Amino acid sequence: MAITKEVKQDKIEIVTDFKHLQIREQTIVKEDGEIISKAFTNRYVLDPGTLDVSDNLVDRDISGESAEVQAIANVVWTDAVKAAWKAHLIKVKPG
């Protein structure tokens, strides 16, 4: 009787004008190859980056993300999207 657990990204969505990546993870537990449990265990959102103290955009570090998420981010986070995101962050910055 072998029990295994697998965590996979089952949904990657591109949302907002700033191309945020919304990622959903699913955990699947199997016994002898048969699914005995399935649950959505994590959701998170990635944006193109953050501002440093001089209002420069620092690109989001996606090196720890899956190859699929990295590929999508590299396509949708264009220079134009990053410039718009930077302008938005400066506009909503407190103070």
JOCOR-V242432 format. One record per pair of residues at least 24 apart in sequence whose ideal C-beta (glycine too) atoms are under 10 Angstrom apart, sorted by the first residue. I is the first residue (numbers start at 0). J is the second residue. D is the distance in Angstrom with one decimal. If there is no record, write none. Layout:
i->{I	I}
j->{J	J}
d->{D	D}
This chain:
i->{0	0	1	1	1	1	2	2	2	2	2	2	3	3	3	3	3	3	4	4	4	5	5	5	6	6	7	8	8	8	8	8	9	9	10	10	11	11	11	11	11	11	11	12	12	13	13	13	13	14	15	15	15	15	15	16	16	16	16	17	17	17	17	17	17	17	17	17	17	17	18	18	18	18	18	18	18	18	18	18	18	18	18	19	19	19	19	19	19	19	20	20	20	20	20	20	20	20	20	20	20	20	21	22	22	22	22	22	45	45	45	46	46	46	46	46	47	47	47	47	47	47	47	47	47	47	47	48	48	48	48	48	49	49	49	50	50	50	50	50	54	54	54	54	55	56	56	56	56	56	56	56	57	59}
j->{30	31	29	30	31	32	28	29	30	31	35	36	27	28	29	30	31	32	28	29	36	29	34	37	40	41	65	41	64	65	67	68	37	39	39	42	45	64	65	67	68	71	72	44	71	71	72	74	75	44	44	46	80	84	87	80	83	84	87	46	47	75	76	80	81	83	84	85	87	88	45	46	47	71	72	74	75	76	77	80	81	83	84	44	45	46	47	75	76	84	44	45	46	47	59	61	64	68	71	72	75	76	45	64	65	67	68	71	71	72	76	72	76	84	87	88	72	75	76	77	80	81	82	83	84	85	88	76	81	84	85	88	84	85	88	84	85	88	89	92	85	88	89	92	85	81	82	84	85	86	88	89	85	84}
d->{6.4	6.1	8.2	7.2	5.9	8.0	6.7	7.1	5.2	8.3	8.0	9.9	8.4	7.3	4.9	8.1	9.2	8.2	5.2	7.8	8.8	7.4	9.8	9.9	7.0	8.0	9.0	9.2	8.9	5.9	7.0	7.0	9.6	7.7	8.8	8.9	9.7	9.8	8.7	6.6	6.2	6.2	9.7	9.4	9.8	7.1	9.5	9.4	5.7	7.9	9.2	8.6	9.9	9.4	9.8	8.1	6.9	8.9	8.7	6.5	6.5	9.5	8.8	6.2	8.8	6.3	4.6	9.8	6.7	9.4	9.6	8.5	6.9	9.0	8.2	9.1	4.1	5.9	8.1	5.1	9.3	9.3	8.2	5.2	6.7	5.3	8.1	9.4	9.8	9.1	6.8	4.4	8.1	9.3	9.2	8.7	8.6	6.3	6.3	6.1	7.7	8.7	8.2	8.1	8.6	9.6	6.4	9.7	9.6	6.8	9.2	10.0	9.0	6.7	9.8	9.0	7.9	8.8	4.6	9.3	6.2	5.1	9.7	9.1	4.7	8.4	9.6	8.2	6.7	6.8	7.7	8.4	9.6	9.7	7.4	9.7	7.1	5.1	6.9	7.0	7.6	8.1	5.6	7.8	8.1	5.8	8.0	7.0	4.2	9.5	7.5	9.4	9.8	9.8}
